[in-house]
Amino acid sequence: MSETHKYWGIVPAAGVGKRMQADRPKQYLELNSQTVIEQTLTRLLDVELLTAVIVAISKEDSYWPELKISKNPRILTAAGGKERADSVLSALNSIADRAADNDWVLVHDAARPCITQSDVEHLINELHDHPVGGILALASHDTLKSVNADLAITDTVNRNKIWRALTPQMFRYRALKDALQEAADKGWVMTDDASAMELQGKQPKIIAGRADNLKITRPEDLALAQFFLEQQ
């Protein structure tokens, strides 16, 4: 693997996680004697190829400075934005003087604490010479239904063509920054980084990831994440 470029991690962590119905943002809920975000960042820091991990934090966040991991020399912070894509773009801009156009950026959700070092390294190994980049994803094993506004089924979708997008998502620094900036300028709401690249006419590659790369969204997900961590 060529080492002429660097690898950067980005973790957008400015969300409030309303669906968790908790007294604090979901990334600060306790999980196996740490917070969710500490579990996530510890696993990313285990990937030695990552030069640094930039965490995008809300200005009003009072929890982050209290965490020991926030003082880690490989952790940098950037201002969080209103939407996920705004936070990613802010993190990209924060390293403009340190990152080269062809450096790789791996964007990972703060609320995916079960990511494994092996999955991240597999993503890097598979994509390091790819012209676009790609994402971890999970093939759909369920039967999928398309519905109308009244939730009546209109069609059964061919599940062989459907994958669930996971993170990290890995793209070149300049290409991702330009794609997210154009989306922001045009008012497009991006739910993931691959979407911004797709709107540039690019075709990111799917890399099959582990099924336990869970995103904590609802209260019951916390217990499931704890189970996965114990199994790992």
C-alpha positions in Angstrom: 0.0 0.0 0.0 1.3 3.4 -1.0 1.9 5.8 1.9 2.3 8.9 -0.1 -1.0 10.2 1.3 -2.5 10.4 4.8 -5.7 9.0 6.2 -7.9 11.2 8.4 -10.9 10.2 10.5 -13.9 12.5 10.9 -16.7 12.0 13.4 -19.7 14.4 13.2 -20.9 14.6 16.8 -23.1 17.7 17.1 -26.4 15.9 16.9 -28.9 15.8 19.8 -30.4 12.3 19.2 -34.1 13.2 19.9 -35.3 9.7 19.2 -33.4 8.4 22.2 -35.6 10.4 24.5 -32.7 10.8 26.9 -31.5 13.7 29.1 -28.3 14.2 27.0 -27.1 13.6 23.4 -27.0 9.9 22.6 -23.2 10.0 22.1 -22.8 10.7 25.8 -25.0 7.9 27.1 -23.2 5.2 29.1 -22.2 2.0 27.3 -20.0 -0.6 29.0 -18.7 1.9 31.6 -17.8 4.5 28.9 -19.8 6.9 26.8 -20.9 5.9 23.3 -18.5 8.3 21.7 -15.5 7.1 23.8 -16.2 3.5 22.6 -16.4 4.8 19.0 -13.2 6.9 19.1 -11.2 4.3 21.0 -11.8 1.9 18.2 -10.9 4.4 15.5 -7.7 5.3 17.3 -6.7 1.6 17.2 -6.3 2.1 13.4 -2.7 3.2 13.3 -3.0 4.5 9.7 -5.2 7.3 10.8 -3.1 10.4 11.3 -5.8 12.1 13.4 -9.5 11.9 14.1 -11.4 15.2 13.9 -14.6 15.4 16.0 -17.1 18.0 15.1 -18.7 19.3 18.3 -21.6 21.7 19.0 -20.5 25.0 20.6 -23.0 24.4 23.4 -21.6 20.9 24.2 -20.6 20.8 27.9 -20.0 17.0 28.0 -17.1 16.7 25.5 -14.5 18.7 27.5 -15.1 16.4 30.5 -14.0 13.3 28.6 -10.4 12.1 29.0 -10.3 11.1 25.3 -10.9 14.7 24.2 -7.3 15.4 25.4 -5.8 12.6 23.2 -3.1 14.1 20.9 -4.6 12.3 17.8 -8.0 13.9 18.5 -8.7 17.3 16.9 -12.0 19.2 17.2 -14.0 21.3 14.8 -17.2 23.3 15.1 -20.3 21.2 14.6 -23.0 22.3 12.2 -26.8 22.2 12.0 -26.9 19.0 9.8 -24.5 16.1 9.6 -23.0 17.2 6.3 -22.4 20.7 7.8 -20.3 19.1 10.6 -18.3 17.0 8.1 -17.6 20.0 5.9 -16.5 22.0 9.0 -14.1 19.2 10.0 -12.7 19.1 6.5 -12.1 22.8 6.4 -10.4 22.6 9.8 -7.6 20.6 8.4 -7.2 22.5 5.1 -3.7 23.5 6.0 -2.7 19.9 6.9 -4.5 17.7 4.4 -3.5 17.2 0.8 -6.1 16.9 -2.0 -5.5 13.2 -2.5 -5.4 12.3 1.2 -8.2 9.8 2.2 -10.9 10.8 4.7 -12.9 8.2 6.6 -16.2 9.7 8.0 -17.7 7.6 10.8 -20.9 8.1 12.9 -20.3 8.9 16.5 -23.3 6.6 17.4 -21.7 3.5 15.8 -19.5 2.3 18.7 -19.3 -1.4 17.6 -17.1 -0.6 14.6 -14.2 -3.0 14.5 -10.6 -2.2 13.7 -10.6 -5.0 11.2 -13.5 -3.6 9.3 -11.9 -0.1 9.0 -8.6 -1.7 7.9 -10.4 -3.8 5.4 -12.1 -0.7 3.9 -8.8 1.0 3.6 -7.1 -2.0 2.0 -9.9 -2.4 -0.5 -10.2 1.2 -1.5 -6.7 2.8 -1.2 -6.2 2.8 -5.0 -9.8 3.2 -6.0 -10.6 6.2 -8.2 -13.6 7.3 -6.2 -13.7 5.6 -2.8 -16.6 3.8 -1.1 -18.5 2.8 2.0 -19.0 -0.1 4.4 -22.5 -1.5 3.7 -24.7 -4.5 4.6 -26.6 -6.5 2.1 -30.4 -6.6 2.7 -31.7 -10.1 3.7 -35.2 -8.9 4.4 -38.0 -8.7 1.9 -38.4 -5.1 1.0 -41.7 -3.3 0.3 -42.4 0.1 -1.4 -45.4 1.9 -0.1 -47.6 4.9 -0.8 -48.6 7.8 1.5 -51.2 5.6 3.2 -48.6 2.9 3.9 -50.3 0.6 1.4 -47.8 -1.7 -0.4 -47.3 -0.7 -4.0 -44.4 -3.0 -4.9 -41.9 -5.6 -3.7 -38.3 -4.3 -4.2 -35.6 -6.5 -5.6 -33.4 -6.9 -2.4 -30.4 -8.2 -4.4 -29.9 -4.6 -5.5 -30.3 -3.0 -2.0 -27.6 -2.4 0.5 -27.8 -0.6 3.9 -25.2 2.1 4.1 -22.9 2.0 7.1 -19.9 4.0 8.1 -17.0 4.7 7.8 -17.3 6.1 4.3 -14.0 6.8 2.6 -13.3 9.4 -0.1 -10.4 11.7 -1.2 -10.1 14.9 0.8 -10.6 17.5 -2.0 -13.3 15.5 -3.8 -15.4 15.1 -0.7 -14.9 18.7 0.4 -16.0 20.0 -3.0 -19.0 17.7 -3.2 -20.3 18.7 0.2 -19.7 22.4 -0.5 -21.7 22.2 -3.7 -24.5 20.4 -1.9 -24.5 23.1 0.8 -24.5 25.9 -1.7 -27.5 24.3 -3.5 -29.4 23.5 -0.3 -29.3 19.8 -0.8 -29.7 17.8 2.4 -27.2 14.9 2.5 -27.8 12.0 4.8 -24.5 10.5 4.1 -21.2 11.3 2.3 -21.7 8.9 -0.6 -24.9 10.8 -1.6 -22.8 13.9 -2.2 -20.3 12.0 -4.3 -23.2 10.4 -6.3 -24.5 13.8 -7.1 -21.1 14.5 -8.7 -21.7 11.6 -11.1 -19.3 9.3 -9.1 -20.0 5.7 -8.3 -18.6 4.8 -4.8 -17.8 1.1 -4.2 -19.6 -1.0 -1.7 -17.4 -2.9 0.8 -19.3 -5.5 2.8 -19.2 -4.8 6.5 -20.1 -6.6 9.7 -23.8 -6.8 10.7 -22.9 -5.7 14.3 -21.9 -2.2 13.1 -25.1 -0.9 14.7 -26.1 2.8 14.8 -27.6 3.7 18.1 -30.9 5.6 17.3 -33.5 4.3 19.7 -33.4 3.4 23.4 -33.4 -0.4 22.7 -30.3 0.0 20.5 -28.2 0.7 23.6 -28.7 -2.8 25.1 -28.1 -4.4 21.7 -24.8 -2.4 21.3 -23.7 -3.6 24.7 -24.4 -7.2 23.7 -22.4 -6.8 20.5 -19.5 -5.3 22.4 -19.5 -8.1 24.8 -19.6 -10.7 22.0 -16.7 -9.0 20.2 
